[in-house]
Amino acid sequence: MAHLSSSLLLLFLLLFFSLNLLQTAIARGGQRLHSGFVDERYAASGRHLSEETEENHFQKLNTLAHGYMTNSDIEKAIKAFHGRCGRISRVYSIGKSVLGVPLWAMEISNNPGKEEAKPAFKFIGNVHGDEPVGRELLLLLANWLCDNYMKDPLATLIVDNVHLHILPSMNPDGFSLRRRGNANNVDLNRDFPDQFFPMNNDLDERQPETKAIMRWIRSIRFTASASLHGGALVANYPWDGTEDKSKSYYACPDDEAFRYMAKLYSGSHINMSHSNEFEAGITNGAHWYPIYGGMQDWNYIYGGCFELTLEISDNKWPPANELRSIWQFNKKSMLNLVASLVKSGIHGRIFSSDCGEPLSASIAIKGINYTIKARESLADYHRLLAPGHQYEVVATMPGYKTRSTTILMREEAMMVDFILEPDVTQADSFLPSRCSSRNYFHIMDVISKPQLQISLTLLLVLAFLYFLMKRKAIVNHFKARRAKGQRRGSAV
């Protein structure tokens, strides 16, 4: 009997540790659900749940959804927030889901909607339909900033110095359907063009939600961002994949800056920072497990945006009564991450020495194979860097002499402006001024637009007709005078 009890105890311990090991490896991949069973629809084998299990799965999530905001509730909450905090916010849609649900976003700033020489940050929640915690936390974050602006120093710093954009739900259809993918059952975090493999390159074939995100990133110059997920507690940073699909650490050019950002988040989260699974509560995505077609890498490569993937709750869909507690654990981390855009890194503007016009120059850091561009209209740039290092910052612009400066990056932010001198060559020395030549090319660019060409053609035709009429009138006038003179002469 004692032998049997020992065997049962051993079997129980083996089962317990096996479940824990399973839990740690598959949070991002979508296999482990918060309820403790495995959703094999996303497993590598491609097997599907039976109809009975599928129904049980839906019912289980549907029960847990009580206390969470519906898509309609989210829309009402966003509009209510704007109604209460309109002075520091605007609400807009970046597109629609497969089922036509608007993807509502909020901008929080002391000058919402205005283009300024300030960094921009975005939060995205509910990338996966069955990970809804981010939806709730992002509404709580927006309302906390509204309530504490001009009262709390951190809230005031963010609102006055950052354009913060918040998209509570990227996948409202998946939330309604209680599943990971969207209405087409596509995992949106595998739907972006990939750097290593020729996948998702046909942009017309991308999901509506993916297209909306890509348009959004191209329309607003985000300095940094984060997407909120569930199923683990860790701050994940690029690269998310490897060239040979191996599970190994694969660093991107700004590995140190990303590690700094990830530690900034996890360091303010007591449970994340004390993780037994992830050192310091952070991980390189490919080292955890590789994914391809992810949003995080696409942001960095194509959007010039430093993005983290934040796993903010152990359970993907925890009971609603735990949301306030999860918010308290993540609040300081979320605020510190946004504030880091102002508190760290280098910021500046770039101008021409001969006429003072803003230049959309490129900013590079010697030794780091990654370049950002200053904004065309305001010539401002914002570059995240890990503190504690010396960097050579290089500004380049076609037609101008390259300039560089060496800085020692400390914990606080640094302002590094550049004034670039024209690199005048004999070929363009006949031009009286580079500024005037720039204006000339700008005018020619405007004139080349089809609508303006039609208008100018009509204007020239009218001017020519007017000239002909005036010419005829002048000729008739002189003929009349000549005839009058002849008549007067004969009278004498």
Sequence and secondary structure as in RCSB ss.txt:
>XXXX:A:sequence
MAHLSSSLLLLFLLLFFSLNLLQTAIARGGQRLHSGFVDERYAASGRHLSEETEENHFQKLNTLAHGYMTNSDIE
KAIKAFHGRCGRISRVYSIGKSVLGVPLWAMEISNNPGKEEAKPAFKFIGNVHGDEPVGRELLLLLANWLCDNYM
KDPLATLIVDNVHLHILPSMNPDGFSLRRRGNANNVDLNRDFPDQFFPMNNDLDERQPETKAIMRWIRSIRFTAS
ASLHGGALVANYPWDGTEDKSKSYYACPDDEAFRYMAKLYSGSHINMSHSNEFEAGITNGAHWYPIYGGMQDWNY
IYGGCFELTLEISDNKWPPANELRSIWQFNKKSMLNLVASLVKSGIHGRIFSSDCGEPLSASIAIKGINYTIKAR
ESLADYHRLLAPGHQYEVVATMPGYKTRSTTILMREEAMMVDFILEPDVTQADSFLPSRCSSRNYFHIMDVISKP
QLQISLTLLLVLAFLYFLMKRKAIVNHFKARRAKGQRRGSAV
>XXXX:A:secstr
 HHHHHHHHHHHHHHHHHHHHHHHH TTTT B TTSSB GGGSTT     HHHHHHHHHHHHHHTTTS  HHHHH
HHHHHHHHHSGGGEEEEEEEE TT  EEEEEEESSSTT   SS EEEEE  SSTT  HHHHHHHHHHHHHHHHTT
TSHHHHHHHHH EEEEES S HHHHHHTSSS TT   GGG S  SSSS S  GGGS HHHHHHHHHHHHS  SEE
EEEE SEEEEEES    TT  SS    TTHHHHHHHHHHHHHT HHHHT SSSGGGEEEHHHH   SS HHHHHH
HHS  EEEEEEEESSSS  GGGHHHHHHHHHHHHHHHHHHHHHSSEEEEEEETTT  B   EEEETTEEEEEE  
TTT EEEE   SSEEEEEEEE TTB  EEEEEEE SS EE  EEE B   GGGTTSS HHHHHHHHHHHHHHTSH
HHHHHHHHHHHHHHHHHHHHHHHHHHHHHHHHHHHHHHHHH 
